[in-house]
Amino acid sequence: MLPGRLIALAPDAPVLPRDLERPVVAIGNFDGVHLGHQAVLRRTRLMADGLGRPAAMLTFEPHPSSYFRPVPPLFRLTDPQAKADAAAAAGMDATLVLPFGPEMAAIEADAFLDDLLGWKLSVAGVVAGHDFHFGKGRAGTPQTLAAWGERTRRPVEIVAAFGGEAPVSSTAIRAALGQGDVEEAARLLGRPWSVRAIVRHGAKRGRDLGFPTANLALDPACGLRHGIYAVHCRVEGELFEGVASFGRRPTFDDGAPLLEVYLLDFRGDLYGRTMEVGFHAWIRPEERFEDVDALVRQMHDDVAQARRRLAAGAPASRRA
């Protein structure tokens, strides 16, 4: 997957690059860029092609929920660059990011449409999901957006919920990950859920135990269930399979949550390199062992289980 084009817009005077002028935009938070979001992006691409205009995903950072309800911190499914990458894979020419703060929270719905979309961004068309709300107090509705399109003679499309009686949602994906059900999360996302971080130095216990691991510190708000997972990893274009432990290492220190990844059949130095870890299958919960020998026996079993689970179905990233 090629990196997506990510453009941070100035809050007061957003200026688009010339090749993105008068875009058709998909508007929303798009956390996860799941199957429902992808349906919105597909319609955006089709509208843009029909009008001969560029297609862009227009989103907000930080997530509005994080602004209005900072405690507890929101478990984000995708960081801004990951959203841009997924948007590019869905056909977007760029991801446009508006800063969300007091000014954006206070803007009236009509001003959001007329001033921001109509004048400053001069959009050629808009696509949004059925549950998109905007403006102060979330007063702007999909119906408000559609009426604005009719008034300004801009095409506006509102995309229905995806998934029938159980619509795909970021909330449902967070719930699945909180239970360790990474296979259900992958079903809703249309791809394995993944995280990306720089490999850091750790206590090097894994090396002493015969299982050298790459250590990655995730966002403290990460709500993934602590446990052992079969994973597939990407390091600077190279693809690997592995087994990962996410948790507090109760046998040793009960410290801050850490993702530790053992790459199968790998020899080399990963420190300082960026690793993307895609979660393929749940193996077991994190647990405390009475002694190191018991832990090592279980780690051998974890590796064997990871090999079986990964062999049962080729990781999606290997097909990308």
C-alpha positions in Angstrom: 0.0 0.0 0.0 1.4 3.4 -1.0 1.5 6.2 1.5 -1.6 8.4 1.3 -1.3 12.1 0.7 -2.0 14.0 3.9 -2.6 17.7 3.9 -3.1 19.8 7.0 -5.3 22.8 6.4 -5.0 26.1 8.1 -8.1 26.7 10.3 -8.8 30.3 9.1 -7.6 30.3 5.5 -7.4 26.7 4.2 -5.6 26.7 0.9 -5.7 23.7 -1.4 -2.9 22.7 -3.8 -3.7 23.6 -7.4 -4.3 20.0 -8.4 -6.9 19.6 -5.6 -8.9 22.8 -6.3 -12.7 22.4 -6.4 -12.6 18.9 -5.1 -15.4 16.5 -4.4 -15.1 15.7 -0.7 -16.2 12.9 1.6 -16.7 14.5 5.0 -16.5 12.7 8.3 -14.3 11.5 11.1 -13.5 8.2 9.3 -11.7 6.6 12.3 -10.7 3.1 11.0 -11.8 3.8 7.4 -14.0 0.7 7.8 -16.3 -0.9 5.2 -19.0 1.8 5.8 -16.5 4.6 5.3 -15.2 2.8 2.2 -18.7 2.9 0.7 -18.8 6.6 1.2 -15.3 7.0 -0.4 -16.4 4.9 -3.4 -19.3 7.1 -4.0 -17.0 10.1 -3.7 -14.7 8.7 -6.3 -17.6 8.1 -8.7 -19.0 11.6 -8.3 -15.5 13.2 -8.8 -14.9 11.2 -11.9 -18.3 12.2 -13.3 -17.5 15.9 -12.7 -13.9 15.6 -13.7 -12.7 16.8 -10.3 -10.3 15.5 -7.7 -11.6 13.4 -4.8 -10.6 14.0 -1.3 -11.4 12.8 2.2 -12.1 15.8 4.5 -11.7 14.9 8.2 -10.8 16.5 11.6 -7.9 16.3 14.1 -8.1 15.7 16.9 -11.2 13.5 16.7 -14.1 15.7 17.9 -15.0 13.2 20.6 -11.5 13.7 22.0 -12.2 17.5 22.2 -15.6 17.3 23.8 -14.9 14.3 26.0 -11.2 14.1 26.7 -11.7 11.7 29.7 -11.5 8.8 29.2 -9.2 9.2 26.2 -10.7 7.9 22.9 -9.3 4.6 21.6 -8.3 5.7 18.1 -8.4 2.9 15.4 -6.2 4.9 13.0 -3.8 7.7 13.3 -3.9 10.5 10.6 -1.4 8.9 8.3 -3.0 5.5 8.6 -6.3 7.1 7.7 -4.7 8.8 4.7 -3.2 5.5 3.6 -6.5 3.7 3.7 -8.2 6.6 1.9 -5.7 6.4 -0.9 -6.3 2.7 -1.2 -10.0 3.5 -1.5 -9.3 5.9 -4.4 -8.9 9.3 -2.8 -6.4 11.7 -4.2 -5.7 13.2 -0.8 -6.8 13.4 2.8 -7.5 17.0 4.0 -7.3 17.6 7.7 -9.0 20.5 9.5 -8.0 21.2 13.1 -10.8 20.7 15.6 -10.7 23.1 18.5 -12.8 25.9 20.0 -13.3 27.7 16.7 -14.5 24.7 14.8 -16.7 23.6 17.7 -18.4 27.0 17.8 -19.0 27.4 14.0 -22.7 27.4 13.1 -24.0 24.8 10.7 -24.8 27.4 8.0 -21.4 29.0 8.3 -19.8 25.5 8.0 -21.5 25.0 4.7 -21.4 28.5 3.2 -18.2 29.8 4.5 -16.0 26.7 4.8 -17.2 24.3 2.2 -18.7 26.8 -0.3 -16.3 29.7 -0.2 -13.0 28.7 1.4 -12.8 25.2 0.0 -15.1 25.8 -3.0 -16.1 22.1 -3.1 -17.6 20.8 -6.3 -19.7 18.2 -4.5 -20.1 16.4 -1.1 -20.6 12.9 0.0 -21.4 12.0 3.6 -22.6 9.1 5.7 -26.2 8.8 7.0 -25.1 9.8 10.5 -22.9 12.8 9.7 -23.6 15.9 11.9 -21.8 19.2 11.9 -21.8 22.7 13.3 -22.3 24.0 16.8 -24.3 21.6 18.9 -24.3 19.1 16.0 -27.2 21.1 14.6 -26.3 20.3 11.0 -27.8 17.1 9.7 -27.6 15.1 6.5 -30.8 16.7 5.5 -29.3 20.2 6.1 -26.4 19.2 3.9 -28.7 17.9 1.1 -30.8 21.1 1.2 -27.6 23.2 0.9 -26.6 21.2 -2.1 -29.9 21.9 -3.8 -29.7 25.6 -2.9 -26.1 26.0 -4.3 -26.6 23.6 -7.2 -23.8 21.3 -5.9 -24.3 17.5 -6.0 -24.7 16.1 -2.5 -25.1 12.4 -1.8 -25.9 10.8 1.6 -24.8 7.2 1.8 -27.0 4.8 3.8 -25.7 2.7 6.7 -23.5 -0.3 5.6 -24.2 -3.7 7.0 -28.0 -4.0 7.3 -29.5 -4.5 10.7 -26.0 -4.4 12.4 -24.3 -1.4 10.7 -20.6 -1.3 10.6 -19.2 1.3 13.0 -16.0 2.4 14.6 -17.7 1.7 18.0 -18.3 -1.9 17.0 -14.7 -2.3 15.9 -13.4 -0.9 19.2 -15.7 -3.3 21.1 -14.3 -6.3 19.1 -10.7 -5.3 19.7 -11.5 -4.8 23.4 -12.5 -8.5 23.5 -9.5 -9.6 21.5 -11.7 -10.5 18.6 -9.3 -9.2 15.9 -10.9 -11.5 13.3 -14.3 -9.7 13.8 -12.5 -6.3 13.6 -10.9 -7.4 10.3 -14.3 -8.4 9.0 -15.7 -4.9 9.8 -12.7 -3.1 8.5 -12.2 -5.1 5.3 -8.6 -5.6 6.3 -6.7 -6.6 9.5 -6.5 -4.0 12.2 -2.9 -2.7 12.4 -0.7 -0.4 14.4 2.5 1.3 13.5 5.4 2.5 15.7 9.1 2.7 15.9 10.9 -0.3 17.4 12.5 0.8 20.7 15.0 -0.8 23.1 13.5 -2.9 25.9 14.6 -5.0 28.8 15.9 -7.6 26.3 14.3 -10.5 28.3 13.0 -12.0 25.1 16.5 -12.4 23.8 17.6 -14.1 27.0 14.6 -16.5 26.7 15.4 -17.4 23.1 12.7 -15.2 21.6 14.1 -11.8 20.8 11.3 -9.3 20.4 10.7 -5.9 18.8 9.2 -3.6 21.4 6.6 -1.0 20.4 4.9 1.5 22.6 1.3 2.1 21.5 -1.0 5.0 22.3 -1.9 4.8 26.0 -5.5 4.9 25.0 -5.2 1.7 23.0 -8.1 -0.6 24.0 -6.9 -3.8 22.5 -7.3 -6.7 24.9 -4.1 -7.8 26.6 -3.0 -11.2 25.2 -1.1 -13.1 22.6 -1.8 -12.8 18.9 -0.7 -14.2 15.5 0.4 -11.2 13.5 1.9 -10.2 10.2 4.3 -7.3 10.0 5.7 -4.9 7.5 9.2 -3.3 8.0 10.2 -0.9 5.3 8.6 -2.9 2.6 9.6 -6.3 3.9 6.8 -8.7 5.1 7.1 -11.1 8.0 4.9 -13.3 10.1 5.1 -13.3 13.9 3.6 -13.8 17.3 2.9 -10.7 19.5 2.2 -10.1 23.1 0.3 -7.0 24.2 0.1 -6.3 27.9 1.9 -5.6 31.1 4.2 -8.7 31.4 2.8 -10.0 34.7 5.5 -12.7 35.1 8.1 -9.9 35.3 7.0 -6.4 36.2 3.4 -5.5 35.5 4.6 -2.4 33.8 3.1 -0.1 31.3 1.4 -1.8 28.4 3.8 -2.7 25.6 3.6 -4.6 22.3 6.3 -7.2 21.9 6.6 -8.9 18.5 8.6 -12.0 17.8 9.2 -12.3 14.0 9.2 -15.9 12.8 12.4 -17.0 11.0 14.0 -13.6 11.2 17.6 -12.6 12.1 18.6 -8.9 12.2 18.5 -5.6 14.0 15.2 -3.7 14.0 15.9 -0.9 16.5 14.9 2.5 15.3 12.9 1.1 12.3 9.2 1.6 11.8 7.1 -1.5 12.0 3.5 -2.0 11.1 1.8 -4.9 12.9 -1.4 -6.4 11.5 -3.4 -8.6 14.0 -4.5 -11.8 12.3 -5.8 -14.0 15.1 -6.2 -14.3 18.9 -4.2 -17.0 20.6 -4.7 -16.7 24.4 -5.0 -14.2 27.2 -2.0 -12.7 29.0 -1.1 -14.7 32.1 1.3 -14.9 35.0 3.7 -17.9 35.1 5.2 -19.5 38.2 8.7 -19.7 36.7 10.6 -18.8 33.5 10.7 -22.4 32.3 6.9 -22.6 32.3 6.8 -19.3 30.3 9.3 -20.6 27.7 7.3 -23.8 27.2 4.2 -21.7 26.6 6.0 -19.4 24.2 7.1 -22.4 22.1 3.4 -23.4 22.0 2.4 -19.8 21.1 4.8 -19.8 18.2 3.4 -23.2 16.9 -0.2 -21.9 17.2 0.7 -18.7 15.4 2.3 -20.6 12.5 -0.9 -22.7 12.2 -3.2 -19.7 12.4 -1.2 -17.8 9.8 -0.9 -20.8 7.5 -4.7 -21.3 7.6 -5.3 -18.0 5.8 -2.7 -15.8 4.0 -2.5 -12.4 5.7 -4.3 -9.7 3.7 -1.1 -7.5 3.7 0.7 -10.3 1.9 -1.8 -10.1 -0.9 -1.6 -6.2 -1.1 
